[in-house]
Amino acid sequence: MQKHTVSTTHAPAAIGPYNQAVIYDQLVFCSGQIGLHPESGEMIGPETDQQMRQVMKNLGEVLKVSGSGWENVLKCTIYLADMNDFAVVNEIYADFFPVEPPAREAVAVKTLPKNARVEVSCIAHR
């Protein structure tokens, strides 16, 4: 088994020493995504719902280039700058997992990169 890194221009480039995803055997480990626009590298907007939609779009692109998709996600981790945003994030998240959603945790953190409101990472299979 070999480890392969994943990169796509349809999701924001890494803003540090990491890859968008790593594939090992049939597992895809997606790095956390924040609400950055892939082309500009700028935050999509100040509102949590705007950012969450972009986060999920970015993750979807990484999953696609990895040979996976939303139906193959096993686990997600959601990081929130404010737990008061949980309901709006949960509503958008549910659109991507209408049946048999993956395992998940959601935690509030003090600060996210670029002062994002939300970050999501996931593990999927191919």
C-alpha positions in Angstrom: 0.0 0.0 0.0 1.2 3.4 -0.9 0.3 6.9 0.2 -0.8 9.4 -2.5 -1.4 13.1 -2.1 -4.3 14.8 -3.8 -4.5 18.3 -5.3 -7.1 20.1 -7.3 -7.4 23.7 -8.5 -11.2 23.4 -7.9 -10.6 23.8 -4.2 -8.4 26.3 -2.4 -4.7 25.5 -2.3 -3.2 24.6 1.0 -2.3 27.6 3.1 0.4 25.7 5.0 2.5 22.6 5.0 -0.2 20.0 4.2 -2.1 18.5 1.3 -5.8 18.9 0.4 -6.1 15.1 0.9 -4.1 12.0 1.3 -5.1 8.6 0.0 -4.0 5.4 1.7 -5.2 2.2 0.3 -8.9 2.8 -0.2 -9.2 5.6 2.5 -9.3 9.3 1.7 -8.2 11.7 4.5 -9.4 15.2 3.5 -7.8 18.2 5.3 -10.1 20.8 6.8 -11.6 23.2 4.4 -12.7 26.8 5.2 -14.9 29.0 3.1 -12.2 30.2 0.7 -12.9 30.7 -3.0 -10.6 28.4 -5.0 -9.5 31.0 -7.5 -9.1 34.2 -5.4 -8.1 32.5 -2.1 -10.4 35.0 -0.4 -13.1 34.2 2.1 -16.4 33.8 0.2 -18.2 36.1 2.7 -18.5 37.0 6.3 -21.7 35.0 7.1 -21.5 31.4 8.5 -24.0 30.1 6.0 -22.0 31.5 3.0 -18.8 30.0 4.4 -20.4 26.6 5.1 -21.7 26.2 1.6 -18.3 27.0 0.2 -16.6 24.6 2.7 -18.8 21.8 1.5 -18.3 22.7 -2.2 -14.5 22.7 -1.6 -14.6 19.3 0.2 -16.8 17.9 -2.6 -14.2 18.8 -5.2 -11.4 17.2 -3.1 -13.5 14.1 -2.7 -14.2 14.0 -6.4 -10.6 14.2 -7.5 -9.8 11.5 -4.9 -12.1 9.1 -6.6 -14.7 9.4 -3.8 -17.9 11.3 -3.1 -20.3 12.3 -0.4 -21.9 8.9 -0.3 -18.6 7.4 0.7 -17.8 9.7 3.6 -17.3 7.8 6.9 -16.6 10.6 9.3 -16.6 14.4 9.5 -15.2 16.8 12.0 -16.8 20.3 12.2 -15.0 23.2 13.9 -17.0 26.2 14.7 -15.8 29.7 15.8 -19.1 30.0 17.6 -21.4 27.2 18.8 -24.4 29.5 18.2 -23.8 28.8 14.5 -24.5 25.0 15.1 -28.0 25.1 13.8 -27.3 26.9 10.5 -24.2 24.7 9.9 -26.2 21.5 10.7 -29.0 22.5 8.2 -26.5 23.0 5.3 -24.5 19.9 6.3 -27.7 17.8 6.3 -28.3 18.6 2.6 -25.1 16.7 1.7 -26.1 13.6 3.7 -29.8 13.1 3.2 -29.7 9.4 4.2 -27.3 7.5 6.4 -25.0 10.4 7.4 -21.5 9.6 8.5 -20.1 9.7 12.1 -19.3 13.2 13.2 -18.4 15.6 15.9 -18.8 19.3 16.1 -16.7 21.4 18.4 -16.3 25.1 19.1 -12.7 26.5 18.9 -11.3 29.8 19.8 -10.1 30.8 16.3 -9.9 29.2 12.9 -7.5 30.0 10.0 -8.2 33.4 8.4 -10.8 34.0 11.1 -13.2 31.6 9.3 -16.5 30.8 11.0 -16.4 27.1 10.2 -14.0 24.4 9.1 -14.9 20.8 8.1 -12.6 17.8 7.5 -13.6 14.2 6.6 -12.5 10.7 6.0 -14.0 8.7 3.1 -13.5 5.5 1.2 -13.0 5.1 -2.5 
